[in-house]
Amino acid sequence: MGSWQFPDGECYCGDSPDGSVFSRKSTLVPNWTLDPAWNGDPATTPGWLTNDSHDGNGGVRFNGGFSSTRDDKGTQSTADDVDRPVLRTGDSMTFTAWAKLDTITNADQGVVTQGPFILMYRGWDHRWGLTMFQPNGSGGFVGIESNSDTASVTGEWVHLAGVFNAATGDIQLYVNGVRQAYAGHGAYGDTTPASLLIGNKSTNPLWTFHGTIDDVHVYQGVLNDREIANSYAGI
């Protein structure tokens, strides 16, 4: 369905709901473009391109400031800051990404998000997690969750995959190609028009990723154990 392999931030999104399948750039929010030639000061910028990546081809680095990348038109014009969803979040879907955490915090840090479906570092237990938020029937929301078997560590590249199976209502997290023991059940998804975010779980600056993200792929459907293991192995 879609992939973002930095440094260029380009995406081919085969069947995105709004029909704009080519050049779905991932643009740094609020006001920096993901430009391979950018030579500003990383110390004063919430996100920037970096040669540090799991595959040697570059990644995108976030310092925990108010930033994320989103699949808009790839310009810095605020007129283009409208929601353009890549996936139908009420249907089965899969996220995969490589992430390297810089800082253990007590706040959540989003890796890949679209609407109610969030692949992230969980601040309250310091583990990798996958959450599907859905209405609880009384005006609020409940999170259906899957989490990693062990705590997250800093300075190591980790392959994360999150799967939502709309037919069974299950959500499942994989770490480095391995299915994690704790899965979520009873999820049904929720169709929203929200854009795909990389490096945050919403527009809240408290939930920005602290570290580097690379090689993001999203799929409209369920990847099985073998396919996720192959994604981790680069096959």
VOVEX-194080 format. One record per residue (C-alpha): residue number from 1; chain; x, y, z. Coordinates in steps of 0.5 Angstrom, whole numbers, plus 500, padded with zeros to 3 digits. Layout:
BEGIN
<NUM,"A",<X,Y,Z>> ...
END
This chain:
BEGIN
<1,"A",<500,500,500>> <2,"A",<505,505,502>> <3,"A",<513,506,504>> <4,"A",<517,511,506>> <5,"A",<525,510,505>> <6,"A",<529,516,507>> <7,"A",<532,520,506>> <8,"A",<527,523,500>> <9,"A",<521,521,504>> <10,"A",<517,520,498>> <11,"A",<512,514,498>> <12,"A",<508,510,492>> <13,"A",<501,509,496>> <14,"A",<498,504,491>> <15,"A",<490,505,493>> <16,"A",<490,510,498>> <17,"A",<483,512,500>> <18,"A",<483,519,497>> <19,"A",<486,517,490>> <20,"A",<493,521,490>> <21,"A",<497,515,489>> <22,"A",<504,518,487>> <23,"A",<509,523,491>> <24,"A",<506,522,497>> <25,"A",<511,526,501>> <26,"A",<512,525,508>> <27,"A",<513,533,510>> <28,"A",<516,535,517>> <29,"A",<511,538,521>> <30,"A",<511,544,523>> <31,"A",<515,548,518>> <32,"A",<521,544,515>> <33,"A",<521,539,509>> <34,"A",<525,533,509>> <35,"A",<530,535,504>> <36,"A",<537,531,503>> <37,"A",<540,537,502>> <38,"A",<538,541,508>> <39,"A",<544,543,512>> <40,"A",<541,547,518>> <41,"A",<542,546,526>> <42,"A",<539,540,528>> <43,"A",<540,543,535>> <44,"A",<535,548,534>> <45,"A",<530,543,530>> <46,"A",<525,538,532>> <47,"A",<527,533,527>> <48,"A",<532,532,521>> <49,"A",<535,527,516>> <50,"A",<541,523,518>> <51,"A",<545,518,515>> <52,"A",<544,514,522>> <53,"A",<540,508,519>> <54,"A",<539,501,520>> <55,"A",<540,500,512>> <56,"A",<545,505,511>> <57,"A",<541,509,507>> <58,"A",<539,515,512>> <59,"A",<533,515,517>> <60,"A",<529,521,520>> <61,"A",<531,523,527>> <62,"A",<527,526,532>> <63,"A",<529,530,538>> <64,"A",<522,530,542>> <65,"A",<520,537,540>> <66,"A",<514,538,537>> <67,"A",<515,535,530>> <68,"A",<512,529,526>> <69,"A",<512,527,519>> <70,"A",<505,527,515>> <71,"A",<503,524,508>> <72,"A",<501,531,506>> <73,"A",<503,534,499>> <74,"A",<510,535,501>> <75,"A",<510,542,501>> <76,"A",<511,547,507>> <77,"A",<504,551,505>> <78,"A",<499,551,511>> <79,"A",<494,550,506>> <80,"A",<496,543,504>> <81,"A",<496,541,511>> <82,"A",<489,537,511>> <83,"A",<488,530,512>> <84,"A",<490,525,507>> <85,"A",<489,518,510>> <86,"A",<493,512,507>> <87,"A",<489,507,510>> <88,"A",<482,505,511>> <89,"A",<483,504,519>> <90,"A",<476,500,520>> <91,"A",<479,495,515>> <92,"A",<485,490,517>> <93,"A",<492,493,516>> <94,"A",<499,493,518>> <95,"A",<505,497,520>> <96,"A",<512,496,520>> <97,"A",<518,500,521>> <98,"A",<525,500,524>> <99,"A",<526,505,530>> <100,"A",<532,507,535>> <101,"A",<530,510,541>> <102,"A",<535,515,544>> <103,"A",<531,516,551>> <104,"A",<527,512,556>> <105,"A",<521,517,558>> <106,"A",<515,516,562>> <107,"A",<511,519,556>> <108,"A",<509,515,550>> <109,"A",<513,516,544>> <110,"A",<509,515,537>> <111,"A",<513,511,532>> <112,"A",<507,510,526>> <113,"A",<500,513,527>> <114,"A",<494,513,523>> <115,"A",<487,515,527>> <116,"A",<486,510,532>> <117,"A",<492,505,530>> <118,"A",<498,507,534>> <119,"A",<505,503,534>> <120,"A",<509,506,539>> <121,"A",<514,506,545>> <122,"A",<509,506,552>> <123,"A",<512,511,557>> <124,"A",<508,508,563>> <125,"A",<511,501,562>> <126,"A",<517,503,558>> <127,"A",<515,497,553>> <128,"A",<514,497,545>> <129,"A",<506,497,544>> <130,"A",<501,497,539>> <131,"A",<494,500,541>> <132,"A",<487,501,537>> <133,"A",<483,506,540>> <134,"A",<475,506,540>> <135,"A",<469,509,543>> <136,"A",<467,506,549>> <137,"A",<460,507,548>> <138,"A",<459,513,554>> <139,"A",<463,518,550>> <140,"A",<470,516,551>> <141,"A",<475,511,548>> <142,"A",<478,505,550>> <143,"A",<485,502,548>> <144,"A",<486,495,545>> <145,"A",<493,493,546>> <146,"A",<499,489,545>> <147,"A",<506,490,548>> <148,"A",<513,487,547>> <149,"A",<515,481,552>> <150,"A",<521,485,554>> <151,"A",<523,493,556>> <152,"A",<525,497,551>> <153,"A",<532,499,551>> <154,"A",<536,505,548>> <155,"A",<541,505,542>> <156,"A",<539,499,538>> <157,"A",<535,498,532>> <158,"A",<529,495,533>> <159,"A",<524,492,527>> <160,"A",<517,493,529>> <161,"A",<510,491,526>> <162,"A",<503,492,528>> <163,"A",<497,488,525>> <164,"A",<490,489,526>> <165,"A",<485,483,524>> <166,"A",<479,486,522>> <167,"A",<476,479,521>> <168,"A",<478,477,528>> <169,"A",<478,483,532>> <170,"A",<485,482,534>> <171,"A",<491,486,534>> <172,"A",<498,483,535>> <173,"A",<505,486,536>> <174,"A",<512,483,533>> <175,"A",<519,485,535>> <176,"A",<525,483,531>> <177,"A",<520,479,527>> <178,"A",<518,475,533>> <179,"A",<510,475,535>> <180,"A",<510,478,542>> <181,"A",<506,474,547>> <182,"A",<501,479,549>> <183,"A",<496,480,544>> <184,"A",<489,485,544>> <185,"A",<482,482,543>> <186,"A",<476,485,541>> <187,"A",<478,491,537>> <188,"A",<474,493,531>> <189,"A",<477,499,528>> <190,"A",<474,506,527>> <191,"A",<474,509,520>> <192,"A",<477,516,520>> <193,"A",<480,521,515>> <194,"A",<487,523,519>> <195,"A",<493,523,516>> <196,"A",<499,518,517>> <197,"A",<504,520,522>> <198,"A",<511,518,523>> <199,"A",<514,520,529>> <200,"A",<508,522,534>> <201,"A",<502,519,536>> <202,"A",<498,525,535>> <203,"A",<499,533,534>> <204,"A",<501,533,542>> <205,"A",<508,535,543>> <206,"A",<509,531,549>> <207,"A",<508,524,545>> <208,"A",<514,526,540>> <209,"A",<519,520,538>> <210,"A",<526,521,541>> <211,"A",<530,517,537>> <212,"A",<531,515,529>> <213,"A",<526,512,525>> <214,"A",<527,508,518>> <215,"A",<524,504,513>> <216,"A",<516,505,514>> <217,"A",<511,501,511>> <218,"A",<504,500,511>> <219,"A",<499,495,508>> <220,"A",<492,495,507>> <221,"A",<491,488,510>> <222,"A",<494,482,515>> <223,"A",<501,480,514>> <224,"A",<502,473,517>> <225,"A",<508,471,521>> <226,"A",<512,469,515>> <227,"A",<511,475,512>> <228,"A",<513,479,518>> <229,"A",<519,475,519>> <230,"A",<521,476,512>> <231,"A",<520,484,513>> <232,"A",<525,484,519>> <233,"A",<530,480,515>> <234,"A",<530,484,509>> <235,"A",<527,479,504>> 
END
